[in-house]
């Protein structure tokens, strides 16, 4: 399996530090609001990476954090007249609702900043003791001039970075690129005791401390959105390696940006959508399939037309699943013919293509195509005359590959009673010569993969 490593700017063979085990950290949300559609992409993509690594037999320990103390959370708490904890608790709960709708599994650990303050303080102390940090009136800054490799992830040198940097009002940094590890308390803000006085952690330090606590000083994979490469991940590397003297992460993975109707997503343009907004218009499994239908490193365009197209594609996948379940209910036990045995081999080629795609830097786009090719061959070659063993084989293979991507996971609805009721309504409409209603019912059922056949014995239905 090869993964594109942002650090080296090339695909590399994935070899974990400990054979058979993978330690993986992915940046989570700042919980002051519902998460937006741009956040959804890394959450989905790196959930699939975890799934696939497990599919390949690795034992994966996956950590995704919650930033539950931050300027935005403090601002939201003041606006709503509640505590910062109440804001964080509310939106962590809402995160899990939307994540579940997107098919995202819970991480093995979801640490919160406020629960690891002592761990964070200990990491800051190590950095300071090692000569890479300094205190100014209760604020502690990382000294970027002392860390000679600063900029190695973003491929920028300190002089280039300094040219575009600015010092915020009230900051007392030695160098414009130095960043806060610990922030002195401001009036009305939450704070904790520390060797430098009352204060709270800087943003970047939390991920280093959380990763070290649950995964150790060197991890296999660190992932997140492309926007986190600089400064967040760059700063994580500097402070972590300054604290331990060891490499922080061996593989860095970043997904591409999302545009909305070919424009960059922003609140000022009015094209800023949360996942909760989208869930009012589409089943979130549609969003998941949409996100994985392009390569994760490529920018993607998010639009209603594309979601509608993806919705139709997902319906085709469900129709194929339900058809196989229907065939299994009535399948006959008999030996497979030589031709049917050959079909098994043909169907297995799609699994080979699926694995080949996923092994090539998590190419979910080609993996999804392999699943659609599998469905096409199943639809063309398996029917009510096929032996039960072959139908079961096709179903199991289909569900195995779809399961890696966590799509087509919902159970079949109990449609029989509903279909019979609609057929009765159609028959009534026909007797009343209401042909428009009769045709509409027929077309509605057809769009759901149900074909009506008018026979001398009455109306019969079958799955397409």
Number of C-alpha atoms within 10 A of each C-alpha: 17 15 21 20 21 18 16 13 11 11 14 15 14 17 16 16 13 10 9 14 17 22 23 24 29 22 21 20 20 21 24 25 18 21 23 17 22 20 19 22 24 25 23 23 25 24 20 23 18 21 20 20 19 16 14 12 11 16 15 16 16 22 23 22 21 20 21 26 25 21 13 15 22 21 14 18 18 14 9 11 11 12 15 24 15 16 22 25 15 15 19 22 13 17 20 14 13 19 19 14 18 23 20 21 16 14 17 12 14 14 22 19 24 19 10 14 17 15 17 25 23 15 22 26 20 17 25 21 13 13 15 21 23 19 16 13 10 17 23 25 27 29 23 22 14 13 15 11 16 21 22 15 21 15 15 13 13 18 10 10 13 13 10 9 13 10 14 9 6 6 13 16 20 16 17 19 24 21 24 23 28 26 20 22 17 11 7 8 15 17 18 15 13 17 10 17 16 17 20 26 24 19 21 20 25 25 27 24 26 23 26 19 14 18 18 12 19 18 22 20 21 22 25 23 21 16 13 16 21 15 15 15 24 19 27 22 23 27 31 26 19 25 23 16 13 12 14 25 22 16 21 21 22 22 20 18 20 21 19 19 15 11 12 14 20 12 9 7 10 8 14 16 17 17 22 18 14 15 16 9 10 15 13 21 22 22 25 22 24 23 25 21 18 17 19 25 18 11 13 20 17 20 12 13 10 13 18 14 12 20 20 14 16 18 16 18 20 20 20 23 20 19 21 24 16 15 20 20 10 11 20 15 11 11 13 14 11 8 8 16 12 12 17 16 10 13 19 15 14 23 19 12 17 22 21 17 20 22 20 17 22 25 21 26 19 21 27 22 16 22 21 18 16 23 22 13 16 20 14 9 11 18 15 16 11 20 20 20 16 21 23 16 13 23 20 13 19 24 18 14 22 17 16 16 24 22 20 20 14 9 9 13 7 8 10 10 9 10 16 14 12 17 20 13 15 22 16 14 17 15 11 10 11 13 13 12 15 20 14 12 19 18 15 13 18 15 14 14 19 19 16 19 12 9 8 6 6 8 14 12 15 12 17 16
